[in-house]
Amino acid sequence: MRIAMPERAERPRAADNGALALSVDDLTVAYDEKPAIWDIDLAVPEGILMGIVGPNGAGKSTLIKAVLNLIPRAAGTVSFYGQPYERARALVGYVPQRGSVDWDFPTSVLDVVTMGLYGKLGWFRRPGQRERDLALYALEQVGLADFAQRQISQLSGGQQQRAFLARALVQDAQIYFMDEPFAAVDAVTEAAIVGILQALNKRGKTVLVVHHDLQTVAEYFDWVTLLNVEVIASGPTADNFRPENLRKTYGGRVAYLHTANGEA
């Protein structure tokens, strides 16, 4: 039985002033005085599906965490639709790396997804039936409606990833950040996640995804950012996912692949 889409309360909307979905200026993060990302500038228009790619240690996850104020910045500014994160928080959804989560915490799949609504509810208002309906609808979107009452620790790795994706979907954000959502998932789960990303994109959402598989970049993303501590290139995939940029990003020979325009 399909779950009907619950009515949503009115929520803050992105400012309709032509501002970029995300603007990053001169962003630097350092660990022990060594830059993890350096002087990052990004201009991300609304409604794109962007892959962030680069070698291990390039600063991909650091970039997302710094943008979301999860780690300190050494320098730089970030804005969402022309607003700082503190004022735009309701517009932002985040899916962290699965390995960063304690999956042994005793809670149900439905409760994990409902946690995505706490930012709107506040910590002192308990979720009601409407919130549970929204969480169940999000679980149906990721193919986990039948697992709602199961303990999160009982799910497979791919199912856990989809549960966390549902937690982000229930926020009904305008811009989503996803850190390695395809890591260690099976082909069925990867196909399901790709379908969800594309559905979000068709609804005008902006989605930024840390991604490691160069073979699928041109297929999955219409924009790409190539990162190795600094931004090597950023923009439409067809224009930027090219051999010369890949060589600069990966510091030498890149394994054979077909880029967006068919070159190797």
C-alpha positions in Angstrom: 0.0 0.0 0.0 1.4 3.4 -1.0 1.7 6.1 1.7 0.0 9.4 0.7 2.2 12.5 0.8 1.3 14.3 4.1 0.6 18.0 4.1 3.5 20.1 5.2 3.4 23.1 7.3 4.7 26.3 5.7 8.4 26.6 6.1 11.1 29.2 5.4 11.8 29.6 1.7 15.0 30.5 -0.2 15.2 34.2 -0.8 13.9 35.0 -4.3 16.6 37.6 -5.1 18.7 35.8 -7.7 21.3 34.8 -5.1 23.3 31.6 -5.6 22.2 28.5 -3.8 25.7 28.4 -2.3 28.5 30.9 -2.4 31.9 30.1 -0.9 34.6 32.7 -0.8 38.3 32.3 0.2 37.5 29.3 2.5 40.5 27.8 4.3 40.6 25.0 6.9 43.9 23.9 8.5 44.8 21.0 10.8 47.9 21.6 12.9 48.7 24.6 10.7 48.6 22.5 7.6 45.9 23.5 5.1 43.3 20.8 4.5 41.5 23.0 2.0 42.9 26.3 0.7 41.3 29.5 -0.6 38.2 27.7 -1.9 35.9 29.8 -4.1 32.6 28.2 -5.3 29.5 29.6 -6.9 26.8 27.0 -7.0 23.6 28.0 -8.8 20.2 26.6 -7.8 18.9 23.3 -9.2 22.2 21.5 -10.1 23.4 18.0 -9.2 27.1 18.4 -8.4 29.7 15.7 -7.8 32.7 16.7 -5.7 35.6 14.5 -6.7 39.3 14.3 -5.9 41.9 11.9 -4.4 42.0 10.7 -0.8 43.0 13.5 1.5 41.9 16.2 -1.0 39.6 17.8 1.5 36.2 16.8 0.0 34.6 15.9 3.3 36.4 18.8 5.0 34.8 21.2 2.5 31.3 20.0 3.3 31.8 20.1 7.1 33.3 23.6 6.9 30.5 24.9 4.8 28.0 23.5 7.4 29.9 24.9 10.4 30.7 21.4 11.7 34.4 22.3 11.9 36.2 25.6 12.4 37.3 27.7 9.5 40.7 29.4 9.4 39.3 32.0 6.9 36.6 32.6 4.4 32.8 33.1 4.2 29.9 30.9 3.2 26.3 31.9 2.3 23.2 30.1 1.3 20.9 32.1 -0.9 22.7 35.2 0.3 22.3 34.3 4.0 24.7 32.8 6.6 24.1 29.2 7.6 22.6 30.2 11.0 19.7 32.0 9.2 19.4 29.4 6.3 19.6 26.2 8.4 16.0 25.2 7.6 17.0 25.2 3.9 19.9 22.7 4.3 19.9 18.9 4.5 23.0 16.8 5.2 23.8 13.1 4.8 27.1 12.3 6.6 29.4 9.4 5.9 27.9 6.1 7.1 31.1 5.2 8.9 30.8 8.3 11.1 27.6 7.1 12.7 27.1 4.9 15.8 24.7 2.3 14.3 24.5 0.3 17.5 22.4 3.1 19.2 19.1 1.4 20.2 16.5 3.1 18.1 14.1 2.3 15.3 14.5 3.2 11.6 11.4 5.4 11.9 12.8 7.3 14.9 16.1 7.9 13.0 14.2 9.4 10.1 11.9 11.5 12.4 15.1 13.0 13.9 15.4 14.9 10.6 12.4 17.0 11.7 13.8 18.1 15.1 15.2 21.3 13.6 11.7 22.4 12.8 10.1 21.0 16.0 12.7 22.1 18.5 14.0 19.7 21.1 11.2 20.2 23.6 8.2 19.4 21.3 7.6 15.7 20.7 6.9 14.5 17.2 3.2 13.7 16.6 1.3 11.7 14.0 2.0 14.3 11.2 5.7 14.0 11.8 5.5 10.2 11.8 3.5 10.3 8.5 6.2 12.5 6.9 8.9 10.1 8.1 7.0 7.1 6.7 6.6 8.8 3.4 10.3 9.5 3.3 11.0 5.8 4.0 8.7 4.8 1.2 10.7 7.0 -1.2 13.9 5.1 -0.3 12.2 1.7 -0.4 12.3 1.1 3.4 8.7 1.6 4.5 8.5 -2.1 5.6 11.5 -1.6 7.8 10.1 1.3 9.8 10.0 -0.5 13.2 13.2 -2.4 12.8 16.2 -1.5 14.9 18.6 0.6 12.8 21.5 -1.8 13.8 19.6 -4.7 12.1 19.8 -3.1 8.6 22.4 -3.9 6.1 24.9 -1.2 5.2 23.1 -0.2 2.1 19.8 0.0 4.0 21.3 2.1 6.7 22.6 4.5 4.0 19.1 4.7 2.6 17.6 5.4 6.1 20.0 8.3 6.5 19.0 9.6 3.1 15.4 9.4 4.2 16.3 11.4 7.3 17.6 14.2 5.0 14.6 13.9 2.6 12.1 14.4 5.4 13.6 17.9 6.0 12.3 19.0 2.6 15.4 21.1 2.2 16.4 23.3 -0.7 20.1 22.3 -0.8 21.4 18.9 0.1 25.0 17.8 1.0 25.8 14.1 0.8 29.1 12.8 1.9 30.0 9.5 0.0 26.4 8.2 -0.2 27.6 5.4 -2.6 30.4 4.1 -0.4 30.2 0.4 0.3 26.6 -0.1 -1.1 25.4 -2.7 -3.5 24.3 -2.1 -7.0 20.6 -2.1 -6.1 21.1 0.5 -3.4 23.3 2.7 -5.7 20.6 2.7 -8.4 18.0 3.6 -5.8 20.1 6.5 -4.5 20.8 7.8 -8.0 17.1 7.7 -8.7 16.4 9.8 -5.5 19.1 12.3 -6.4 17.7 12.7 -9.9 14.2 13.1 -8.5 15.4 15.9 -6.2 17.1 17.6 -9.1 13.9 17.5 -11.2 12.1 19.2 -8.3 14.6 22.1 -8.5 16.6 21.1 -5.4 20.4 21.7 -5.3 22.4 18.6 -4.4 26.2 18.4 -3.7 27.6 14.9 -3.5 31.1 13.8 -2.4 31.9 11.0 -4.9 34.8 8.7 -5.6 33.9 6.7 -8.7 35.3 8.6 -11.7 33.6 6.2 -14.1 30.1 7.4 -13.1 30.7 11.1 -12.7 29.5 12.1 -16.2 26.5 9.8 -15.9 25.3 11.0 -12.5 26.1 14.7 -12.3 25.5 17.7 -14.5 28.0 19.8 -12.6 31.4 18.7 -11.1 34.0 20.2 -8.7 37.5 18.8 -9.0 39.3 19.3 -5.7 42.8 18.7 -4.4 43.1 21.0 -1.4 42.4 23.8 -3.9 39.6 23.9 -6.5 41.1 22.7 -9.8 37.9 23.2 -11.8 34.2 23.7 -11.1 31.2 24.0 -13.4 29.2 22.0 -16.0 30.5 18.4 -16.2 30.7 18.5 -20.0 33.1 21.5 -19.8 35.2 20.6 -16.8 35.4 16.8 -16.4 38.3 16.6 -18.9 41.6 14.8 -19.0 43.7 17.8 -18.4 41.7 18.8 -15.2 41.8 15.2 -14.0 45.6 15.0 -14.4 45.9 18.3 -12.4 43.6 16.9 -9.7 45.1 13.4 -9.3 48.7 14.5 -9.9 49.7 12.3 -12.8 48.2 9.5 -14.8 44.5 8.8 -14.3 43.1 5.4 -15.0 41.4 5.1 -18.4 37.9 6.5 -18.5 35.5 8.1 -20.8 34.7 11.7 -19.9 31.5 13.5 -20.6 32.4 14.4 -24.1 33.6 10.9 -25.0 37.4 11.7 -24.8 39.7 9.3 -22.9 
